[in-house]
Amino acid sequence: MVLPSRQLFLSQRLVTEDGVSDGGVLVDKNGVIEEIVTRSQADKLVQESDGKIKVIDGGSLALLAGVVDSHVHVNEPGRTAWEGFLTATTAAAVGGITTIVDMPLNSIPPTTTVEHLKTKASSAKGNVYVDVGFWGGVIPGNQDSLKDLVKAGVVGFKCFLCPSGVDEFPNVDAADLEKTFKALEGTGSLLAFHAEMEDDEKPKSGSKKKLKKDPEEYSTYLESRPPTMELNAITLITKLLQNTKVRVHIVHVSSASVVPLLEKARVARRAAGHGDWRAGVTAETCHHYLTFSADQVPRGHSEYKCAPPIRDVDNKEKLWEYLLEDKLDLVVSDHSPCTPELKTSNNLEAWGGISSVQFGLSLFWTAASFRKLSLPSISKYLSAGPARLCGLQERKGALKPGLDADFVFFDPEATFTVTAESVRHKNKLTPYIGRELRGVVKETYLRGRLIYGNGDMVGGPSGELLLNKF
């Protein structure tokens, strides 16, 4: 994609790793950042360009690096009625996201072999408004396919330690994981875990604790997936780490109680000389865990249901504390939509997933600004962290020379209310309808080209698939 001329993006609130300043970003004809400049340097560039530099002045709007959402379930092909590449990437662009990374399950076939990846890439090609990366999947028996998927360009692999909810993506056990680590050793790839495991211990005799029976009460579902399930999983993972150098990542941390175990594992790996980012042990949490608490979930509203579940308010506050202490590394959507009939009032039977890819930037800023955080916190946790996790830091996640010119002009003071009509992903059921959010995306640019502005998409799908030739 070649632009007609060099461009200079100006903002009184230019957000970089160094803070917020009055300046600009010079972009070359290939949509790559050429230079970060001060306001005086920008004025000089314009004067000397003789009209050959196109100026895009955002005024007081903040100029941010595009958001990277590394945890999105697109579901196409196979479950395209749940979501699809066109609708998911439209919603992403409207929300200031310029790169998503698609999870390997919920599509049919799942991304567990190169042939399956080809099938998914064929569905995505020409139908994406933003750039799209792909996770591979680990299921029992597919260890021989992993190195080929690495060569094809998947960002890493995801596995489940409990049933995934779909038959074609079964969970793995400790024996499977030993084979997986052996297959991934030396590849530079990583293994991400849905870290919940059933507790094998039977209730003690005479125990008076009983599970609440009303399936429409959120507390019934919450008690069915206690924090011990996450603790069990992290305990197993940290034991396995003693025998491998493969990087690991924990997706959607819900229970704050597991974070100290992850910190301990990082310390042990550093002591063993592991030099990768965060000592090769990283973790994410999600917007819904930082926004909601269990007491806010209405009876019979399974649009709030996800796995692991939203927990109590003290847990939410502890997650925020760990995030701000850099004990959690990034914040993502875990956009996991479905058709409306699967979101029944029965919380035990309803599909477990929250739709939110469009609103992550505003959700995070609503909570972060309330906590007096500054604009660079957005880029740190929503852009740089996910890009680093997925090995995209040389292209995405920050405003730096040499990176793709993926930008968002963002009004941090403006507010809006989420309505069903405003939702751009395929199915409109989301727990955020009716909620007022702070921070409005005004324009989104992909490699220097406007893809969203004035409330609508601009041009056709121009996103790239972040894969190698295969």
N, C-alpha and C positions, 0 to 999 in steps of 0.2 A: 504494500500500500504506500504510494508516494503522494505526498501532499503538494499542492500547487506552489507553496513557498515556505520559507522559514516562518515560524510563528513565535510571538512573544506573549506569554500569558502573564498578566499583571494582577496583583492583589495587595491591598493594604494589610491583609492578614495571610501571608504566605507561611504555610505550616511545614516545617522541616524537622529533622531530628534535633537541630540546634535550637528550636523554639519557633516563635511567631515573629515575623518581620514584615516590613513594607518592601516589596520587591517583585521579582518575576522569574519565569522559567522560559529559557530560550529552547525552542524545539526545532530540530532539523527537518528536512524534507521527507525523511523516512519515519517520522513519528518517534524519534528518540530524543531524550533530553540532552541538550548540548551544554547548557550552562545554567547555574543558579546565579541570579544577579540581584544587586541592590537596586533601589529606585533610581539613584543617580546613574548607575551603570546602565539601567534600562533606558533612561532618557537619552544617554549618549548613543546607545545602540540604534535607537529610533532615528536620531538626528543624522547619523552617519550612513543609514541604510538606503537613503534616497527612495523610500517607499517600497523597498524590496522585502521588508519584514511585515507580516500581518500582525497587528496588535489586537489582542482580546483582553479587554480590561474589565475585571470583575468588581472593581471598586472596593467596597467594604466587605464583599462576600469573601469568606475564607476559601483559600485554594489548598486542597488536600490531595495527597496521593489516593488513587482509586483503591477502594476496599477489596481485599482478597478474602473470599469466603471459602475456606478449605473443607467445608462439610455440608454438602448439598446432595440430596437425593432427587435426581431428575426423573428416574423411573422409565425412561424411554430407551429401547423398545420394550414391548411386552405389557407394560402398565401405563401406557401413554394417557389413558383416561385419568390417571392420578396426577400426572405432570408430564411435561415434554420440554425439549430443549428450547423451542421458540418461546414458550410462555415463561419458563424459568429464567431465561436470560433477559427477556424483556423486563420482568420484575426486578432482576438484579440491577440492570442499567438504571431503572427508575430510582432505585435505592442507593445509587452511588457505588455499586459494585462493578468492577471492571474485569475481575477474574473469579470464576467459580471452579471448584474441583469436585467432580462427580463421584459419589460413592458407588461401590461395585455391586451392591445388592438392590433389590426391588425392581430392577429391570430383568427382562427375560430375553436372552440368557444373562446371567450375572457375569461380571468381568473377572472370570477365573482362568481364562486361557487367552492366548493371542487371537484365536479365531473369534472368540466372543467379543474381545476388544474391537476387532475389525467391524463386527456387526454393530456395535454401539457407535463407533466413530462414523460409520456410514449413515446412521440415523441423525447424527449431530451435524455433519458437514453441510454447510450452507444454511443452517437453521439456528445460528447462535449470534446474538448481538454483542456478547462479551467473550473474552478468551476463556477457554474451558480446558482444564486439566482433568486427569482421570486417576482414581485409585484402582489398584488391582485387589482381588479378593483371595483370602486363604480359607479353604474348606478342606475337610479330610480327603487326602489322596491327590491333591493337585500340586504337591511340592515340586514336581518335575517341570511345571509350567512357569514357575516364578521367575527364573532367570531370563526367559524369553520375554516376559512381560516387562522386566526391568529394561531390557534392550529396546523395547517398543516405546518406552518413555513414561510409564506410569510413575506417579510421584512417590508411591509406597503401596503398602498392602494393609487391608483391614480384615480382622477376624472377630468372631464372637466367642465368648466363653459361656454363653447361655443360648437358648433358642433365639434365632433372629426374628422370628415371626413369619418367615417365608420358607417354604420347604426346600427350594432350590439353593438355599445358602445355609447349610447346617453349621452348627458350632463345632469348634475343635476342642480337643483335650490336651493334657500335658504331653502325651506321646506325639501327637500331631505337631505340637509347638516345637518340640526338640528337632523334628525333621525340618520344620520351616526355618528355624534359626540356622541350621546347618546349610540349607539351600541359599539363604540370604547372606551368609558370612562372606565378607569381602566385596559385596556388590555396591555398597554405599547406600542401599535402600533402607527403608524403615518399616517396622511392623506396628500398626495401630490396633488398639484393643477396645472393643466394647467390653468394659470391665465390670461385669456382673456375673456372679456364680451362685448357684443355689447352695444353701446351707444343708449339708448332709446330716447334720445332727438332728436327732428326733427330739421333740419337746420332752422336757423332764416330766416324770410321772407326777401327777397331782398338780401340774401347772394350771393356774386359774386364768391365764391369758387366753382369750378367745378372739378370733378374727371377726370383726364386725360383718354382719350378713348383708346389709343393704348395698348392692353393687352400684347404686347411683350416688352414694356418698363417696366423695373423693378419698376420705380416710380409709375406706375399705381397700381401695387400690394401693394407697400409700403403704399400708401395713403389709400388703402382699409382696412389696419389693423394699425391704428394709435396708439401712446402710450396711448391714453385715454382708449383703451380697456384693457390694463394691469392695469392702475390706477383704473378703475371701479371694476375689479376683486379683487385687493388687498384691496380696500376700503370695499367691502363686507366681505372678509375673516377676516380682522382685527376687524370688528364689531362682527362677530360670535365668535371670540376668547374670548370675554368678558364673555362668558357663558360656556366655556369648558376648561379642562386641557389637552386635547389631543394635542400631538405634531403635528405641521403642517410644510410642506415643499413646497417651490415654485420651480417648475421645470423651466428650460430654461429661466431665466430672460433675456429679450432682452432690455427692456427700463430701463435705469439707473434711471429714474424718480421715480420708485417704491421703490427703496432701502431705502430712508429716512422713508417711511411709515413702512417698515419692521423693521427698527431700533427702531422706536417709539413703535411698538408692543412688541419688546423684552424688552424695558425699562418697559413697563406697566406690563409685565408678571413677570419680576424680582421683581418689587415692590409688586406683589401679592404673592411672595414666590415660584414661579416656579423654580425648581432646575435642570431641565434637560439641556442637552447640548444646548448652545446658547439660553437658556430660552425657548426652545421648539418652536422656530421660525427660520427655516433655509432656505437657498436659494442657488441655483446653477446657473451658467451660462455655456455657451457652447463654444467649440473651435471656431466655425464659427463666433460667436459674438465678440470674442477677436482677430480674424484674419482678417476678412473682414469688409469693410464699404460699404454702399449702392452705392457710386460712382464707386466702382470697379466691379459692377455686369454688365456684358455685356447684350446687348439687345437680348431677345429671349433665354436666357440660364437659364432655370428653374431648373437646377441642384443646383442653389444657393437659390432656394425658400424653405422656412421653415416657421413655424408658432410658435411663433411670428417671424416677419421678421428681417433680418439684417438691422440695421439702420445706421445713418450717422456717420462720423468719430469722431465727438465730443462725441457722445454717446458711441462709442467704447472706447475712452480714459477714459471716466467717469467710465465705467464698470471696466477697469483695476485699476483705482484709488480705487474704492470701494473694489475690490478683495484684493488689497494689504493692505487695512485698515481693513481687516477681516470683512467686512460688507456683503460679499458674502463668502460662505463656501467651495465650491468645484467647480470643472470644469469637465464636462462630454461631451460625444459625441452627445447624442440624435441621435444615428445612426438610421435613418428611411428610408431604401431603398425601391425601387419599381422596377418594370420592366421598361425597357427603353421607351416603348410607352406611359407610363403615364407621362413622363417628356417632355411634348410638349413645343413648343415655346411660347404658350399662358400662361402667368404667372398666370392668374386668374383661368384657368382650370387645370393646371398641378398639379400633386401630390405634396404636401408640405412636403418635408423631405430631409435631407442631409445625404449622406452616408460617414462615416468617421471613423468607429470604429478602423480601422487598424492604423490610423495615429495620434491619439490624443496625445500620448507622444511626438512625434517629433514636432507636431504643437505647443504644449504648450512650449516646450523648445526653438523652433525657436523664438517665441515672447518673452519669459521670458529672454533668454540670451541676446537678443537685448536690453532689459530693465535693464540689469546688475544684474538680479536675480541669486541666486546660486542654485546648484543642490538640496538642501533640499526643495526648493519651489515646485519641482515636486512631491515629496512624500507628502508634506503637502496638496496640493490641488487635486492631482490625485489619491492618495492612502488612506491616513489617513482620509481625509474628507469624501469621499464616504463610507469607511468602517464604520466610526462612525455613519453616517446617517442611515445605514442599520442594525445597531446593530451587525456588524461583527468585531468590534474592538478587540475582544478577540481572533480572529483567523487571521485577515487580516489587511493589510494597513501599516505595519511598520516592521522594523527590531528590534524585541524584543524577549527575551526568552519567550517560551511558545506559540508563534504564528507560523502559518504555514510557512514553508521555501519556500515562493513564491518570486522569485528573477528575476532580469533582469541585465545582463551585457550590459552596454550602453556606446557607444562612443559619448561623447557630442560634440566633435569637428568635426566629420565626417558629410558630407552632402550627400543627394541623391535627385533625381528628381522623383516625382510621375509619373508613367506611367500606362496606362491601363493594361499592362502585369504584373505589380507588384501588382495589387490589388487582394486580396485573398477573399474578400466577393463576394457574388454570382453575383450581377450586378455591372458593372464597372464604371457606370456613377457617377462622383463625381466632385465638383468644384476644387479639389486640383490637378487634372491631369495637368502636366506641371509645377507645383510649386516646387521650390527647398526648401527642409526642412533641418534643422540642427538637428543632433542627430540620431544615427543609433542603433537599437536594434541588438545586436550580438547573445545573447542567452537568452532564457526564461526558467525558472525552476518552476515547480509546485510541492509543497511539496518535494523539494529536487531532483526531477527527471527532467532531460532535456526533454523539449517538443518541443523546436525550437532552431536550431543552424545550422551554415553553410548555411544559406539561405533556409532551408527547415524544415518541421515538422519531429520530431523524435518519432518513435513508434506510436501506435494507440491512439485513444481518451481515456484519463485517468482522465478526469475531474469528479467532483462529483456534484450532485444536492444538493444544500444547503436547504434541506427540512427536516421536522420531519417525522416520520413514520405515515402514515395515510391510 
